Amino acid sequence: MTLGRGAKSRLDPGVVTLGWVSFLSDVASDMIYPLLPDFLTRTLGAGPAALGLIEGIAESTASLTKVASGRWSDRIRHRKRFVVSGYLLAALVRPVVGLAQSWGQVLAIRFTDRVGKGIRTPPRDALLADLTPPESRGRAFGLQRAMDNAGAFVGPILAALLLKFVFREERTVFLLALVPGLAAVALLIWRVPERSRPAPAPKGAADRAEKLPRALWIAIGIFVLFALANSTDAFLLLRARQAGVPLWQVPLLWAFFQGVKAVAGTPGGALSDRIGRAPTLVLGWAIYGLSYVGFAFADRAPAIWALFAFYGLFFALTEGTERAMVADLVPDRLRGRAFGAFHASIGMAALPASFFFGVLWKSIGPRGAFLVGAALALAATAALFLLRGKIRPPETA
């Protein structure tokens, strides 16, 4: 699956613009996210299990939306309208966290926000793949993830500055997240044209009757095994507080983490163009497992900062690479459906992953929970290594 020559070709301007849309949307999202665990536990009285339930449901229940949006965007051949609708829904509902009076209301808001993500994500990824030749897909998806992470770097810093110099509580910062969210929607509407041209279905067969390739389902099965280890990062922020990181530093820690992801994201995706998708994922997943072992034993703030930097390399190596692998394994006309299946499967695993991590945290302590997560991650890494020969793109890719 190594893709070499031509990886340095110029990316389509639409790919770059989609990166800026992701940047602005994540500025809005991460003005809220790093403050949310403390807001839930301190202000609204939720515990670790409730936090895991909220984040798990937020990701998992949007999964059916991802399946539907991917299939529909393949069928009607217009991906952009789904992308706009999803970003707009999230931009409008996300800041309402600032008005929440109970963790149940936060659950409803997070669920609706993730439905918006479900509507937009498979069509957006399919649109990006449509705009990019196979030899540059790792770099294109790496750029998109890097811009996403750059927004997640700026958002917490903006939140920290607002809390330090302008406002006294998180609620006002949450409400102000409406501004960059709507800016992302405006940029998407005015600067990203509908450029996808999916190939027609084979003559005599309706495209909805076509089956996704076996290699894709093998890859998705391994991704799901890994996703069971991949609980919400909100637990890492709770661990940081336990290890002595002051509350005012939490947004800065999150920004630092996102900065590592942003800087390393494009090179990480491009690495998969050179050495192959599976080897890059094996390296990234191994880093995840080792990071969780580190979080299990970390008890001081300097160790937490170092672990967040190391953990960021996992995202840089895997986020763009997973999407590039999915695009490699299917023909153009099935990309929306393939990304829907990919995101939905991962999302369905998010609920048990986060909920049971919270239960383990409460019953055996954070150290045991992190070690269980590390063991599952390393098991998925071994499975990918052993089955990598069965995950190959079709001859036409």
Secondary structure, 3 states (H helix, E strand, C coil): CCCCCCCCCCCCHHHHHHHHHHHHHHHHHHCCHHHHHHHHHHHCCCCHHHHHHHHHHHHHCCHHHHHHHHHHHHHHCCCHHHHHHHHHHHHHHHHHHHHCCCHHHHHHHHHHHHHHHHHHHHHHHHHHHHCCCHHHHHHHHHHHHHHHHHHHHHHHHHHHHHHHHCCCCHHHHHHHCHHHHHHHHHHHHHHCCCCCCCCCCCCCCCHHHCCCCHHHHHHHHHHHHHHCCCCCCHHHHHHHHHCCCCHHHHHHHHHHHHHHHHHHHHHHHHHHHHHCHHHHHHHHHHHHHHHHHHHHHCCCHHHHHHHHHHHHHHHHHHHHHHHHHHHHCCCHHHHHHHHHHHHHHHHHHHHHHHHHHHHHHHHHCHHHHHHHHHHHHHHHHHHHHHHHHHCCCCCCC
